[in-house]
Amino acid sequence: MPAGTTNRPNSRDVARHAGVSVGTVSNVLNKPELVASETRAKVEAAIGDLGFVRNRSARQLRMGRSQTVGLLVGSIRGPYFSEVAAGVERRLTEAELSLTLSSCDRDAETERRLLVQLEEQGVRGILLAPSSDDFTAMNQLRSRGTPVVLLDLPSPYPDQCSVASDDVKGGAMAAAHLIEMGHRRIGLVTAGAAFHQAVERRAGLHQAVEAAGLDVKTTVREVTVVTPGAQAGEAAVPQLMAGSNPPTAVMCINDLLALGVLRGLRAQGLQVPDDVAVVGYDDLEFSSMLSPSLTSVRRPKAEFGSRAAALLLDEIEHGQSHLHEQVLFTPELVVRSSSDPARTP
C-alpha cells in the first residue's frame, strides 16, 4: 500500500494482489480448511504485503449478529469481579468472541437500562450478576432470544443456567472455625438484604452457632454497613467493640470489610489475632499478603467466570437443545494467622 494512503486495503485488494477470487480470500479468513495450502499461502502473503486487517464489525453487520458477549455486574470498583471477568474473558478469547463489561452500581433501574442496551447492541448473550431479585427485564430479553446466564446467584428458573457458590456453607465454615478456636463472642460485619451473598453468609454463621449449642443472640454481635468496602469495615469497629464483653472474633462478609476491620482494630490498640481474631470472605489476592495474613473463605473466582462463559457459549451454539445447568461451587476455608496464632504470618 503506497505511503500516505489513508484507505485501508480490503478483501478485493487482497484478491487482486494474490490473483484469486474474493470468495477464496473469504474462505482463507473464515474457513481455511477448505482452501488448498498453496492458494492459502498466496493469500496470506498478500495479506502481509498489503497490511490487510479484517473488519470484524462489517462482517458482523452482514451476518446480522455480533461476536460480543455482555457481562453486567453490580460494581467493578472492587477486585472480586475483576478476577471473575478475567476468567470470562479467557474463555471467550478461546471462542474468538469479545467481552463488553458494564456496571449498574447496584441500581435496579440502571441494570434494566443496561440490559436493554446490551440487547440493542446485538450481543450473543449476557452474563448477569444481578443487583436485585426483580428479573422482569432479564426474562423479557430471554423471551426474545437472548440467552442469559446468572453469575454469583443460583437461578430461580429450571430453564436457566447459573454459576454460584454455597455461601451458607461458606459462612458456616468460617463461624465453625472461630468456635473451634474457642471464641464464644463473635462479631459480624455484614451488608443489607440487597446483598444476597451477605444474607446467606449470615445464615451460615447462625447455623454454625446453633449447631455448637450456642445462643445466637448472646454469641453474635452484628454491624450492618451500607457499602461493604474497606472504609465501612474500619468505621464499623468502634460500634462493634463498644461496651462490655466485646467480641473476641470478627467475621466479615468479604475481604474488603476485613481489611478495614484490621485497620480499625489496630487504631484501637488491639492485636490480631491475640486480642481479636478476624476472618474474611472471597480470599482475594491481597489476603495472603496482609500482616497478619487473613483467614478467608475462598471462592474460585476465575473458574466462576470461565464456567459461566462456557455455559453461555454452549447455549448460544445449541439453542433449544442446550441442557441447562445450575452450578454450585463448594467454598474452601483458608486458615491463616489472623485467626490462628499458630499459623506463620
Secondary structure, DSSP 8 states (H G I E B T S, - for coil): --TT--S---HHHHHHHHTS-HHHHHHHHH-GGGS-HHHHHHHHHHHHHHT----HHHHHHHHT--SEEEEEES-SSSHHHHHHHHHHHHHHHHTT-EEEEEE-TT-HHHHHHHHHHHHHTT-SEEEE--SSS--HHHHHHHHTT--EEEESS--SSTTS-EEEE-HHHHHHHHHHHHHHTT--SEEEEEE-TT-HHHHHHHHHHHHHHHHTT--HHHHEEEEEESS-SHHHHHHHHHHHH-SSS--SEEEESSHHHHHHHHHHHHHTT--TTTT-EEEEEE--GGGGGSSS--EEEE--HHHHHHHHHHHHHHHHHHGGG----EEEE--EEE--TTT-TTS--
